[in-house]
Amino acid sequence: MNIKKHIPNLLTLGNLFCGTLATIFAIQGNYEKAALFFAIGVSFDFLDGFVARLLNVQGELGKQLDSLADMVTSGVVPGIFVFKMLGENNSQTWLDHFSWIDDTIHPIQYIGLILTLAACYRLAKFNIDTRQSDSFIGVPTPAMALFVISLPLISIYANNQFFLEIIQNNYFLIVVVVVFSFLMNAELPLFSLKFKGFGIKENVVKYLFLVLSVVFLLLFKFIAIPLIILLYILISVITNLKLNK
């Protein structure tokens, strides 16, 4: 029995386990613990692929397991985050005048679950798209999830009234849902942070992004997280425009 081929799959299941715990805490409205287990799950998600390449045990089973685990950690969890936030915010929308299924749930909250559906569609496309071995087409689900999950943390920890008012506006959250649902499935090439070598010339975009990300974190702390995701998309777009020229 070749034990080493199962090591990456165990890490993937660790991602799923953490994603399940994050889901439970998100439903309870415990955003800090949900974010913690999401972060641990994403770490497992990074490690499983790294270990699989290191041990040279990549396979179809691992690929399918990875997407199934990501569906929970980076698909279900952010959808529930927005679902809960839309219900907790005092911001009113025209949908608040309607009721559906349960009077304790505002109809607008179901919009948050569109993120989960869009993430599922993206992950299914990823598994059959041979173009995405070294880069991404569309925003990866962990990047979308990181953006969303950072929002309540900014509300809790960041002492910035401007950002607080934006995050607590339900129209802003609806825009986030619509934009990221589109970006996850758009034909938008984005660079990957996987390093095949560590030379400056072939990795200049990745190093630039990492340096700017560290600077953002030092300057803005929790507020930096969504800004870093937007920076990732912006750098990718600029890089692609230059390549096309």
ZIVEN-V76865 format. One line per field, one symbol per residue. ss: DSSP state (h for helix, s for strand, l for the rest). A space follows every 10 residues. Layout:
ss->???
This chain:
ss->lllhhhhhhh hhhhhhhhhh hhhhhhhlll hhhhhhhhhh hhhhhhhhhh hhhhhllllh hhhhhhhhhh hhhhhhhhhh hhhhhhhhll lllhhhhlll llllllhhhh hhhhhhhhhh hhhhhhhhlh hhllssslll hhhhhhhhhh hhhhhhhlll hhhhhhhllh hhhhhhhhhh hhhhhlllss slllllllll hhhhhhhhhh hhhhhhhhhh llhhhhhhhh hhhhhhhhhh hhhhl
